[in-house]
Structure formats: structure tokens, C-alpha cells
């Protein structure tokens, strides 16, 4: 049980478990603090620990080299005037981290062939891309207009939190994708 590692002398394990359950239900730290009768700062400390553990325990990274010849759908999302990209692959969504080396070639394609066309396109909000593992190459199949339920989900979720700074937004985004892709019952069992 991973939660035992987060146990402190001042807060009993059952209260930490309650905090985790509220974390999984996506309560804000302020709301959880009221429910468990602890300070918001204490809840934030546990939420940060839970978030880190969740990201470490959940493999929600997309590695294009793990697919053979398959297509992906690339989306653009803006957060605090920062353009971000994410991928839909087999009905799951993945935040595309620019710093991951296995996605470097895909980001070159985005930068030199997709970014401007997608921004200027009047109807499209996504790009369908074919990947060929044998040739390690990409082919743009076309631009499309796709429902952006996940954009609405992420926007609504991130607005709940007070002042996510630029150092932490990636962590919150990755967590949002994990929450979108995974049911709450499974998330609850990850750290128990």
C-alpha cells in the first residue's frame, strides 16, 4: 500500500485515505480541506504527492515507435497562451511532450508542415497522420474537424484550480489525460 509511505505522525492513515478518495473524485484542495477538517496547505501537500505518484505509476506516455503502421490524430490546445499538442490513438488521448526524444521527428513535422496550416484552417481542428515504423516516417492524411470533448474537459478541469503556474501546467495536463482515459475505480486502486 503506497499510501502508508505518505503517512505522517500528525495525520492518521484513514484521513490520508479520505484525502486520496477526494483527490480521485477531483475535488479541489479547498473543498477537501472542508470535508476532512484540515488546512488547504496540508491538502495541497498531499495532492502534490498523490499527483506525482499517479504520474509515476501510470504509463500515459505515447511512444509512436511502439506502433507499427498506424494512424494518429493530432490536436492543438491552447493553455495560458501556450500551444500544446496531444494525440488520439485507439480512442485514448496522450499529452505530447516536446521534451521527449522519441517524439522529436513528430514535433519537426508539426513545426514545419502542420502548425501554420492548422492555425490558418477555417474548419479543421485536427490532423490525421499515418506513421510507418519500417521507414520511420509520417504522412499527413488530411485535416479534419473533430469533436473536442477532451478540450472542454481539460479547460473545465484546469479552471477549477487557482493559479497553475507555468512550472506545473504540464503535470496538471498529464494528470487530466490520465483522468480522462481512466475510470475512477481504477485510479482509486492505483495507490491503494
Contact map, one row per residue, 1 for C-alpha under 8 A:
111110000000000000000000000000000000000000000000000000000000000000000000000000000000000000000000000000000000000000000000000000000000000000000000000000000000000000000000000000000000000000000011
111111000000000000000000000000000000000000000000000000000000000000000000000000000000000000000000000000000000000000000000000000000000000000000000000000000000000000000000000000000000000000000011
111111100000100110000000000000000000000000000000000000000000000000000000000000000000000000000000000000000000000000000000000000000000000000000000000000000000000000000000000000000000000000000011
111111100000100000000000000000000000000000000000000000000000000000000000000000000000000000000000000000000000000000000000000000000000000000000000000000000000000000000000000000000000000000000000
111111100000000000000000000000000000000000000000000000000000000000000000000000000000000000000000000000000000000000000000000000000000000000000000000000000000000000000000000000000000000000000000
011111110000000100000000000000000000000000000100100000000000000000000000000000000000000000000000000000000000000000000000000000000000000000000000000000000000000000000000000000000000000000000000
001111111011100100000000000000000000000000000000000000000000000000000000000000000000000000000000000000000000000000000000000000000000000000000000000000000000000000000000000000000000000000000000
000001111111100000000000000000000000000000000000000000000000000000000000000000000000000000000000000000000000000000000000000000000000000000000000000000000000000000000000000000000000000000000000
000000111111000000000000000000000000000000000000000000000000000000000000000000000000000000000000000000000000000000000000000000000000000000000000000000000000000000000000000000000000000000000000
000000011111000000000000000000000000000000000000000000000000000000000000000000000000000000000000000000000000000000000000000000000000000000000000000000000000000000000000000000000000000000000000
000000111111101100000000000000000000000000000000000000000000000000000000000000000000000000000000000000000000000000000000000000000000000000000000000000000000000000000000000000000000000000000000
000000111111111100000000000000000000000000000000000000000000000000000000000000000000000000000000000000000000000000000000000000000000000000000000000000000000000000000000000000000000000000000000
001100110011111110000000000000000000000000000000000000000000000000000000000000000000000000000000000000000000000000000000000000000000000000000000000000000000000000000000000000000000000000000000
000000000001111111000000000000000000000000000000000000000000000000000000000000000000000000000000000000000000000000000000000000000000000000000000000000000000000000000000000000000000000000000000
000000000011111111100000000000000001000000000000000000000000000000000000000000000000000000000000000000000000000000000000000000000000000000000000000000000000000000000000000000000000000000000000
001001100011111111110000000000000000000000000000000000000000000000000000000000000000000000000000000000000000000000000000000000000000000000000000000000000000000000000000000000000000000000000000
001000000000111111111000000000000000000000000000000000000000000000000000000000000000000000000000000000000000000000000000000000000000000000000000000000000000000000000000000000000000000000000000
000000000000011111111100000000000001000000000000000000000000000000000000000000000000000000000000000000000000000000000000000000000000000000000000000000000000000000000000000000000000000000000000
000000000000001111111110000000010001000000100100000000000000000000000000000000000000000000000000000000000000000000000000000000000000000000000000000000000000000000000000000000000000000000000000
000000000000000111111111000000000000000000000010010000000000000000000000000000000000000000000000000000000000000000000000000000000000000000000000000000000000000000000000000000000000000000010000
000000000000000011111111100000000000000000000000000000000000000000000000000000000000000000000000000000000000000000000000000000000000000000000000000000000000000000000000000000000000000000010000
000000000000000001111111111000010000000000000000000000000000000000000000000000000000000000000000000000000000000000000000000000000000000000000000000000000000000000000000000000000000000000000000
000000000000000000111111111100010000000000000010010000000000000000000000000000000000000000000000000000000000000000000000000000000000000000000000000000000000000000000000000000000000000000000000
000000000000000000011111111000000000000000000000000000000000000000000000000000000000000000000000000000000000000000000000000000000000000000000000000000000000000000000000000000000000000100110000
000000000000000000001111111000000000000000000000000000000000000000000000000000000000000000000000000000000000000000000000000000000000000000000000000000000000000000000000000000000000000100000000
000000000000000000000111111100000000000000000000000000000000000000000000000000000000000000000000000000000000000000000000000000000000000000000000000000000000000000000000000000000000000000000000
000000000000000000000111111110110000000000000000000000000000000000000000000000000000000000000000000000000000000000000000000000000000000000000000000000000000000000000000000000000000000000000000
000000000000000000000010011111110000000000000000000000000000000000000000000000000000000000000000000000000000000000000000000000000000000000000000000000000000000110000000000000000000000000000000
000000000000000000000000001111111000000110110010000000000000000000000000000000000000000000000000000000000000000000000000000000000000000000000000000000000000000000000000000000000000000000000000
000000000000000000000000000111111100000100100000000000000000000000000000000000000000000000000000000000000000000000000000000000000000000000000000000000000000000000000000000000000000000000000000
000000000000000000000000001111111110000000000000000000000000000000000000000000000000000000000000000000000000000000000000000000000000000000000000000000000000000000000000000000000000000000000000
000000000000000000100110001111111111000100100000000000000000000000000000000000000000000000000000000000000000000000000000000000000000000000000000000000000000000000000000000000000000000000000000
000000000000000000000000000011111111111100100000000000000000000000000000000000000000000000000000000000000000000000000000000000000000000000000000000000000000000000000000000000000000000000000000
000000000000000000000000000001111111110000000000000000000000000000000000000000000000000000000000000000000000000000000000000000000000000000000000000000000000000000000000000000000000000000000000
000000000000000000000000000000111111100000000000000000000000000000000000000000000000000000000000000000000000000000000000000000000000000000000000000000000000000000000000000000000000000000000000
000000000000001001100000000000011111110000000000000000000000000000000000000000000000000000000000000000000000000000000000000000000000000000000000000000000000000000000000000000000000000000000000
000000000000000000000000000000001111111000000000000000000000000000000000000000000000000000000000000000000000000000000000000000000000000000000000000000000000000000000000000000000000000000000000
000000000000000000000000000000001101111101100000000000000000000000000000000000000000000000000000000000000000000000000000000000000000000000000000000000000000000000000000000000000000000000000000
000000000000000000000000000000001000111111100000000000000000000000000000000000000000000000000000000000000000000000000000000000000000000000000000000000000000000000000000000000000000000000000000
000000000000000000000000000011011000011111110000000000000000000000000000000000000000000000000000000000000000000000000000000000000000000000000000000000000000000000000000000000000000000000000000
000000000000000000000000000010000000001111111000000000000000000000000000000000000000000000000000000000000000000000000000000000000000000000000000000000000000000000000000000000000000000000000000
000000000000000000000000000000000000011111111100000000000000000000000000000000000000000000000000000000000000000000000000000000000000000000000000000000000000000000000000000000000000000000000000
000000000000000000100000000011011000011111111110000000000000000000000000000000000000000000000000000000000000000000000000000000000000000000000000000000000000000000000000000000000000000000000000
000000000000000000000000000010000000000111111111000000000000000000000000000000000000000000000000000000000000000000000000000000000000000000000000000000000000000000000000000000000000000000000000
000000000000000000000000000000000000000011111111100000000000000000000000000000000000000000000000000000000000000000000000000000000000000000000000000000000000000000000000000000000000000000000000
000001000000000000100000000000000000000001111111110000000000000000000000000000000000000000000000000000000000000000000000000000000000000000000000000000000000000000000000000000000000000000000000
000000000000000000010010000010000000000000111111111000000000000000000000000000000000000000000000000000000000000000000000000000000000000000000000000000000000000000000000000000000000000000000000
000000000000000000000000000000000000000000011111111100000000000000000000000000000000000000000000000000000000000000000000000000000000000000000000000000000000000000000000000000000000000000000000
000001000000000000000000000000000000000000001111111110000000000000000000000000000000000000000000000000000000000000000000000000000000000000000000000000000000000000000000000000000000000000000000
000000000000000000010010000000000000000000000111111111000000000000000000000000000000000000000000000000000000000000000000000000000000000000000000000000000000000000000000000000000000000000000000
000000000000000000000000000000000000000000000011111111100000000000000000000000000000000000000000000000000000000000000000000000000000000000000000000000000000000000000000001000100000000000000000
000000000000000000000000000000000000000000000001111111110000000000000000000000000000000000000000000000000000000000000000000000000000000000000000000000000000000000000000000000000000000000000000
000000000000000000000000000000000000000000000000111111111000000000000000000000000000000000000000000000000000000000000000000000000000000000000000000000000000000000000000000000000000000000000010
000000000000000000000000000000000000000000000000011111111100000000000000000000000000000000000000000000000000000000000000000000000000000000000000000000000000000000000000000000100000000000000110
000000000000000000000000000000000000000000000000001111111111000000000000000000000000000000000000000000000000000000000000000000000000000000000000000000000000000000000000001001100000000000000000
000000000000000000000000000000000000000000000000000111111110000000000000000000000000000000000000000000000000000000000000000000000000000000000000000000000000000000000000000000000000000000000000
000000000000000000000000000000000000000000000000000011111110000000000000000000000000000000000000000000000000000000000000000000000000000000000000000000000000000000000000000000000000000000000100
000000000000000000000000000000000000000000000000000001111111000000000000000000000000000000000000000000000000000000000000000000000000000000000000000000000000000000000000000000000100000000000000
000000000000000000000000000000000000000000000000000000111111100000000000000000000000000000000000000000000000000000000000000000000000000000000000000000000000000000000000000000000000000000000000
000000000000000000000000000000000000000000000000000000100111110000000000000000000000000000000100000000000000000000000000000000000000000000000000000000000000000000000000000001001100000000000000
000000000000000000000000000000000000000000000000000000000011111000000000000000000000000000000111000000000000000000000000000000000000000000000000000000000000000000000000000000000000000000000000
000000000000000000000000000000000000000000000000000000000001111100000000000000000000001000000111000000000000000000000000000000000000000000000000000000000000000000000000000000000000000000000000
000000000000000000000000000000000000000000000000000000000000111111100000000000000000000000000000000001100000000000000000000000000000000000000000000000000000000000000000000000000000000000000000
000000000000000000000000000000000000000000000000000000000000011111100000000000000000000000000000000001100000000000000000000000000010000000000000000000000000000000000000000000000000000000000000
000000000000000000000000000000000000000000000000000000000000001111110000000000000000000000000000000001000000000000000000000000000000100100000000000000000000000000000000000000000000000000000000
000000000000000000000000000000000000000000000000000000000000001111110000000000000000000000000000000000000000000000000000000000000000000000000000000000000000000000000000000000000000000000000000
000000000000000000000000000000000000000000000000000000000000001111111100000000000000000000000000000000000000000000000000000000000000100000000000000000000000000000000000000000000000000000000000
000000000000000000000000000000000000000000000000000000000000000011111100000000000000000000000000000000000000000000000000000000000011110000000000000000000000000000000000000000000000000000000000
000000000000000000000000000000000000000000000000000000000000000000111110000000000000000000000000000000000000000000000000000000000111100000000000000000000000000000000000000000000000000000000000
000000000000000000000000000000000000000000000000000000000000000000111111000000000000000000000000000000000000000000000000000000000111000000000000000000000000000000000000000000000000000000000000
000000000000000000000000000000000000000000000000000000000000000000001111100000000000000010000000000000000000000000000000000000011110000000000000000000000000000000000000000000000000000000000000
000000000000000000000000000000000000000000000000000000000000000000000111110000000000001110000000000000000000000000000000000000011110000000000000000000000000000000000000000000000000000000000000
000000000000000000000000000000000000000000000000000000000000000000000011111000000000001110000000000000000000000000000000000001111000000000000000000000000000000000000000000000000000000000000000
000000000000000000000000000000000000000000000000000000000000000000000001111100000000111100000000000000000000000000000000000001111000000000000000000000000000000000000000000000000000000000000000
000000000000000000000000000000000000000000000000000000000000000000000000111110000000111100000000000000000000000000000000000011100000000000000000000000000000000000000000000000000000000000000000
000000000000000000000000000000000000000000000000000000000000000000000000011111000011110000000000000000000000000000000000000011000000000000000000000000000000000000000000000000000000000000000000
000000000000000000000000000000000000000000000000000000000000000000000000001111100011110000000000000000000000000000000000000000000000000000000000000000100000000000000000000000000000000000000000
000000000000000000000000000000000000000000000000000000000000000000000000000111111111000000000000000000000000000000000000000000000000000000000000000000000000000000000000000000000000000000000000
000000000000000000000000000000000000000000000000000000000000000000000000000011111111000000000000000000000000000000000000000000000000000000000000000000000000000000000000000000000000000000000000
000000000000000000000000000000000000000000000000000000000000000000000000000001111100000000000000000000000000000000000000000000000000000000000000000000000000000000000000000000000000000000000000
000000000000000000000000000000000000000000000000000000000000000000000000000001111110000000000000000000000000000000000000000000000000000000000000000000000000000000000000000000000000000000000000
000000000000000000000000000000000000000000000000000000000000000000000000000001111111000000000000000000000000000000000000000000000000000000000000000000000000000000000000000000000000000000000000
000000000000000000000000000000000000000000000000000000000000000000000000000111101111100000000000000000000000000000000000000000000000000000000000000000000000000000000000000000000000000000000000
000000000000000000000000000000000000000000000000000000000000000000000000000111100111110000000001000000000000000000000000000000000000000000000000000000000000000000000000000000000000000000000000
000000000000000000000000000000000000000000000000000000000000000000000000011110000011111000000011100000000000000000000000000000000000000000000000000000000000000000000000000000000000000000000000
000000000000000000000000000000000000000000000000000000000000000000000000011110000001111100001111000000000000000000000000000000000000000000000000000000000000000000000000000000000000000000000000
000000000000000000000000000000000000000000000000000000000000010000000001111000000000111110001111000000000000000000000000000000000000000000000000000000000000000000000000000000000000000000000000
000000000000000000000000000000000000000000000000000000000000000000000001111000000000011111111100000000000000000000000000000000000000000000000000000000000000000000000000000000000000000000000000
000000000000000000000000000000000000000000000000000000000000000000000011100000000000001111111000000000000000000000000000000000000000000000000000000000000000000000000000000000000000000000000000
000000000000000000000000000000000000000000000000000000000000000000000000000000000000000111110000000000000000000000000000000000000000000000000000000000000000000000000000000000000000000000000000
000000000000000000000000000000000000000000000000000000000000000000000000000000000000000111111000000000000000000000000000000000000000000000000000000000000000000000000000000000000000000000000000
000000000000000000000000000000000000000000000000000000000000000000000000000000000000000111111100000000000000000000000000000000000000000000000000000000000000000000000000000000000000100000000000
000000000000000000000000000000000000000000000000000000000000000000000000000000000000011110111110000000000000000000000000000000000000000000000000000000000000000000000000000000001001100000000000
000000000000000000000000000000000000000000000000000000000001110000000000000000000000011100011111000000000000000000000000000000000000000000000000000000000000000000000000000001001000000000000000
000000000000000000000000000000000000000000000000000000000000110000000000000000000000111000001111100000000000000000000000000000000000000000000000000000000000000000000000000011001000000000000000
000000000000000000000000000000000000000000000000000000000000110000000000000000000001111000000111110000100000000000000000000000000000000000000000000000000000000000000000000000000000000000000000
000000000000000000000000000000000000000000000000000000000000000000000000000000000000100000000011111100100000000000000000000000000000000000000000000000000000000000000000000000000000000000000000
000000000000000000000000000000000000000000000000000000000000000000000000000000000000000000000001111110110010000000000000000000000000000000000000000000000000000000000000000000000000000000000000
000000000000000000000000000000000000000000000000000000000000000000000000000000000000000000000000111110010000000000000000000000000000000000000000000000000000000000000000000000000000000000000000
000000000000000000000000000000000000000000000000000000000000000000000000000000000000000000000000111111110000000000000000000000000000000000000000000000000000000000000000000000000000000000000000
000000000000000000000000000000000000000000000000000000000000000000000000000000000000000000000000011111110000000000000000000000000000000000000000000000000000000000000000000000000000000000000000
000000000000000000000000000000000000000000000000000000000000001110000000000000000000000000000000000111111000000000000000000000000000000000000000000000000000000000000000000000000000000000000000
000000000000000000000000000000000000000000000000000000000000001100000000000000000000000000000001110111111110000000000000000000000000000000000000000000000000000000000000000000000000000000000000
000000000000000000000000000000000000000000000000000000000000000000000000000000000000000000000000011111111111000000000000000000000000000000000000000000000000000000000000000000000000000000000000
000000000000000000000000000000000000000000000000000000000000000000000000000000000000000000000000000001111111100000000000000000000000000000000000000000000000000000000000000000000000000000000000
000000000000000000000000000000000000000000000000000000000000000000000000000000000000000000000000000000111111110000000000000000000000000001000000000000000000000000000000000000000000000000000000
000000000000000000000000000000000000000000000000000000000000000000000000000000000000000000000000010000111111111000000000000000000000000000000000000000000000000000000000000000000000000000000000
000000000000000000000000000000000000000000000000000000000000000000000000000000000000000000000000000000011111111100000000000000000000000000000000000000000000000000000000000000000000000000000000
000000000000000000000000000000000000000000000000000000000000000000000000000000000000000000000000000000001111111111000000000000000000000001000000000000000000000000000000000000000000000000000000
000000000000000000000000000000000000000000000000000000000000000000000000000000000000000000000000000000000111111111100000000000000000000000000000000000000000000000000000000000000000000000000000
000000000000000000000000000000000000000000000000000000000000000000000000000000000000000000000000000000000011111111110000000000000000000000000000000000000000000000000000000000000000000000000000
000000000000000000000000000000000000000000000000000000000000000000000000000000000000000000000000000000000001111111100000000000000000000000000000000000000000000000000000000000000000000000000000
000000000000000000000000000000000000000000000000000000000000000000000000000000000000000000000000000000000000111111111000000000000000000000000000000000000000000000000000000000000000000000000000
000000000000000000000000000000000000000000000000000000000000000000000000000000000000000000000000000000000000111111111100000000100000000000000000000000000000000000000000000000000000000000000000
000000000000000000000000000000000000000000000000000000000000000000000000000000000000000000000000000000000000011111111110000000000000000000000000000000000000000000000000000000000000000000000000
000000000000000000000000000000000000000000000000000000000000000000000000000000000000000000000000000000000000001011111111000000000000000000000000000000000000000000000000000000000000000000000000
000000000000000000000000000000000000000000000000000000000000000000000000000000000000000000000000000000000000000011111111100000000000000000000000000000000000000000000000000000000000000000000000
000000000000000000000000000000000000000000000000000000000000000000000000000000000000000000000000000000000000000001111111100111100000000000000010000000000000000000000000000000000000000000000000
000000000000000000000000000000000000000000000000000000000000000000000000000000000000000000000000000000000000000000111111100000000000000000000000000000000000000000000000000000000000000000000000
000000000000000000000000000000000000000000000000000000000000000000000000000000000000000000000000000000000000000000011111110000000000000000000000000000000000000000000000000000000000000000000000
000000000000000000000000000000000000000000000000000000000000000000000000000000000000000000000000000000000000000000001111111110000000000000000000000000000000000000000000000000000000000000000000
000000000000000000000000000000000000000000000000000000000000000000000000000000000000000000000000000000000000000000000001111100000000000000000000000000000000000000000000000000000000000000000000
000000000000000000000000000000000000000000000000000000000000000000000000000000000000000000000000000000000000000000000000111110000000000000000001100000000000000000000000000000000000000000000000
000000000000000000000000000000000000000000000000000000000000000000000000000000000000000000000000000000000000000000000100111111100000000000000011110000000000000000000000000000000000000000000000
000000000000000000000000000000000000000000000000000000000000000000000000001100000000000000000000000000000000000000000100101111100000000000000011110000000000000000000000000000000000000000000000
000000000000000000000000000000000000000000000000000000000000000000000000111100000000000000000000000000000000000000000100000111110000000000000011110000000000000000000000000000000000000000000000
000000000000000000000000000000000000000000000000000000000000000000000000111000000000000000000000000000000000000001000100000111111000000000011111000000000000000000000000000000000000000000000000
000000000000000000000000000000000000000000000000000000000000000000000011110000000000000000000000000000000000000000000000000001111100000000011111000000000000000000000000000000000000000000000000
000000000000000000000000000000000000000000000000000000000000000000000011110000000000000000000000000000000000000000000000000000111110000001111100000000000000000000000000000000000000000000000000
000000000000000000000000000000000000000000000000000000000000000000001111000000000000000000000000000000000000000000000000000000011111000001111000000000000000000000000000000000000000000000000000
000000000000000000000000000000000000000000000000000000000000000100011111000000000000000000000000000000000000000000000000000000001111100111100000000000000000000000000000000000000000000000000000
000000000000000000000000000000000000000000000000000000000000000000011100000000000000000000000000000000000000000000000000000000000111111111000000000000000000000000000000000000000000000000000000
000000000000000000000000000000000000000000000000000000000000000010111000000000000000000000000000000000000000000000000000000000000011111110000000000000000000000000000000000000000000000000000000
000000000000000000000000000000000000000000000000000000000000000000010000000000000000000000000000000000000000000000000000000000000001111100000000000000000000000000000000000000000000000000000000
000000000000000000000000000000000000000000000000000000000000000000000000000000000000000000000000000000000000000000000000000000000001111110000000000000000000000000000000000000000000000000000000
000000000000000000000000000000000000000000000000000000000000000010000000000000000000000000000000000000000000000000000000000000000011111111000000000000000000000000000000000000000000000000000000
000000000000000000000000000000000000000000000000000000000000000000000000000000000000000000000000000000000000000000000000000000000011101111100000000000000000000000000000000000000000000000000000
000000000000000000000000000000000000000000000000000000000000000000000000000000000000000000000000000000000100100000000000000000001111000111110000000000000000000000000000000000000000000000000000
000000000000000000000000000000000000000000000000000000000000000000000000000000000000000000000000000000000000000000000000000000001110000011111000000000000000000000000000000000000000000000000000
000000000000000000000000000000000000000000000000000000000000000000000000000000000000000000000000000000000000000000000000000000111100000001111100000000000000000000000000000000000000000000000000
000000000000000000000000000000000000000000000000000000000000000000000000000000000000000000000000000000000000000000000000000000111100000000111110000000000000000000000000000000000000000000000000
000000000000000000000000000000000000000000000000000000000000000000000000000000000000000000000000000000000000000000000000000000111000000000011111000000000000000000000000000000000000000000000000
000000000000000000000000000000000000000000000000000000000000000000000000000000000000000000000000000000000000000000000100000111110000000000001111100000000000000000000000000000000000000000000000
000000000000000000000000000000000000000000000000000000000000000000000000000000000000000000000000000000000000000000000000001111110000000000000111110000000000000000000000000000000000000000000000
000000000000000000000000000000000000000000000000000000000000000000000000000000000000000000000000000000000000000000000000001111000000000000000011111000000000000000000000000000000000000000000000
000000000000000000000000000000000000000000000000000000000000000000000000000000000000000000000000000000000000000000000000000111000000000000000001111100000000000000000000000000000000000000000000
000000000000000000000000000000000000000000000000000000000000000000000000000000000000000000000000000000000000000000000000000000000000000000000000111110000000000000000000000000000000000000000000
000000000000000000000000000000000000000000000000000000000000000000000000000000000000000000000000000000000000000000000000000000000000000000000000011111110000000000000000000000000000000000000000
000000000000000000000000000000000000000000000000000000000000000000000000000000000000000000000000000000000000000000000000000000000000000000000000001111111000000000000000000000000000000000000000
000000000000000000000000000000000000000000000000000000000000000000000000000000000000000000000000000000000000000000000000000000000000000000000000000111111100000000000000000000000001000000000000
000000000000000000000000000000000000000000000000000000000000000000000000000010000000000000000000000000000000000000000000000000000000000000000000000111111110000000000000000000000000000000000000
000000000000000000000000000000000000000000000000000000000000000000000000000000000000000000000000000000000000000000000000000000000000000000000000000111111111000000000000000000000000000000000000
000000000000000000000000000000000000000000000000000000000000000000000000000000000000000000000000000000000000000000000000000000000000000000000000000011111111100000000000000000000001000000000000
000000000000000000000000000000000000000000000000000000000000000000000000000000000000000000000000000000000000000000000000000000000000000000000000000001111111110000000000000010010000000000000000
000000000000000000000000000000000000000000000000000000000000000000000000000000000000000000000000000000000000000000000000000000000000000000000000000000111111111000000000000000000000000000000000
000000000000000000000000000000000000000000000000000000000000000000000000000000000000000000000000000000000000000000000000000000000000000000000000000000011111111100000000000000000000000000000000
000000000000000000000000000000000000000000000000000000000000000000000000000000000000000000000000000000000000000000000000000000000000000000000000000000001111111110000000000000010000000000000000
000000000000000000000000000000000000000000000000000000000000000000000000000000000000000000000000000000000000000000000000000000000000000000000000000000000111111110000000000100000000000000000000
000000000000000000000000000000000000000000000000000000000000000000000000000000000000000000000000000000000000000000000000000000000000000000000000000000000011111111000000000000000000000000000000
000000000000000000000000000100000000000000000000000000000000000000000000000000000000000000000000000000000000000000000000000000000000000000000000000000000001111111000000000000000000000000000000
000000000000000000000000000100000000000000000000000000000000000000000000000000000000000000000000000000000000000000000000000000000000000000000000000000000000111111110000000000000000000000000000
000000000000000000000000000000000000000000000000000000000000000000000000000000000000000000000000000000000000000000000000000000000000000000000000000000000000001111110000000000000000000000000000
000000000000000000000000000000000000000000000000000000000000000000000000000000000000000000000000000000000000000000000000000000000000000000000000000000000000000011111000000000000000000000000000
000000000000000000000000000000000000000000000000000000000000000000000000000000000000000000000000000000000000000000000000000000000000000000000000000000000000000011111101100000000000000000000000
000000000000000000000000000000000000000000000000000000000000000000000000000000000000000000000000000000000000000000000000000000000000000000000000000000000000000000111111100000000000000000000000
000000000000000000000000000000000000000000000000000000000000000000000000000000000000000000000000000000000000000000000000000000000000000000000000000000000000000000011111110000000000000000000000
000000000000000000000000000000000000000000000000000000000000000000000000000000000000000000000000000000000000000000000000000000000000000000000000000000000000000000001111110000000000000000000000
000000000000000000000000000000000000000000000000000000000000000000000000000000000000000000000000000000000000000000000000000000000000000000000000000000000000000000011111111100000000000000000000
000000000000000000000000000000000000000000000000000000000000000000000000000000000000000000000000000000000000000000000000000000000000000000000000000000000000000000011111111110000000000000000000
000000000000000000000000000000000000000000000000000000000000000000000000000000000000000000000000000000000000000000000000000000000000000000000000000000000000000000000111111111000000000000000000
000000000000000000000000000000000000000000000000001000100000000000000000000000000000000000000000000000000000000000000000000000000000000000000000000000000000000000000001111111100000000000000000
000000000000000000000000000000000000000000000000000000000000000000000000000000000000000000000000000000000000000000000000000000000000000000000000000000000000010000000001111111110000000000000000
000000000000000000000000000000000000000000000000000000000000000000000000000000000000000000000010000000000000000000000000000000000000000000000000000000000100000000000000111111111000000000000000
000000000000000000000000000000000000000000000000000000100001000000000000000000000000000000000110000000000000000000000000000000000000000000000000000000000000000000000000011111111100000000000000
000000000000000000000000000000000000000000000000001001100000000000000000000000000000000000000000000000000000000000000000000000000000000000000000000000000000000000000000001111111110000000000000
000000000000000000000000000000000000000000000000000000000000000000000000000000000000000000000000000000000000000000000000000000000000000000000000000000000100100000000000000111111111000000000000
000000000000000000000000000000000000000000000000000000000001000000000000000000000000000000001110000000000000000000000000000000000000000000000000000000000000000000000000000011111111100000000000
000000000000000000000000000000000000000000000000000000000101000000000000000000000000000000000000000000000000000000000000000000000000000000000000000000000000000000000000000001111111110000000000
000000000000000000000000000000000000000000000000000000000000000000000000000000000000000000000000000000000000000000000000000000000000000000000000000000000000000000000000000000111111111100100000
000000000000000000000000000000000000000000000000000000000000000000000000000000000000000000001000000000000000000000000000000000000000000000000000000001001000000000000000000000011111111000000000
000000000000000000000000000000000000000000000000000000000000000000000000000000000000000000011000000000000000000000000000000000000000000000000000000000000000000000000000000000001111111000000000
000000000000000000000000000000000000000000000000000000000000000000000000000000000000000000000000000000000000000000000000000000000000000000000000000000000000000000000000000000000111111101100000
000000000000000000000000000000000000000000000000000000000000000000000000000000000000000000000000000000000000000000000000000000000000000000000000000000000000000000000000000000000011111111100000
000000000000000000000001100000000000000000000000000000000000000000000000000000000000000000000000000000000000000000000000000000000000000000000000000000000000000000000000000000000010011111110000
000000000000000000000000000000000000000000000000000000000000000000000000000000000000000000000000000000000000000000000000000000000000000000000000000000000000000000000000000000000000001111111000
000000000000000000000000000000000000000000000000000000000000000000000000000000000000000000000000000000000000000000000000000000000000000000000000000000000000000000000000000000000000011111111100
000000000000000000000001000000000000000000000000000000000000000000000000000000000000000000000000000000000000000000000000000000000000000000000000000000000000000000000000000000000010011111111110
000000000000000000011001000000000000000000000000000000000000000000000000000000000000000000000000000000000000000000000000000000000000000000000000000000000000000000000000000000000000000111111111
000000000000000000000000000000000000000000000000000000000000000000000000000000000000000000000000000000000000000000000000000000000000000000000000000000000000000000000000000000000000000011111111
000000000000000000000000000000000000000000000000000001001000000000000000000000000000000000000000000000000000000000000000000000000000000000000000000000000000000000000000000000000000000001111111
111000000000000000000000000000000000000000000000000011000000000000000000000000000000000000000000000000000000000000000000000000000000000000000000000000000000000000000000000000000000000000111111
111000000000000000000000000000000000000000000000000000000000000000000000000000000000000000000000000000000000000000000000000000000000000000000000000000000000000000000000000000000000000000011111
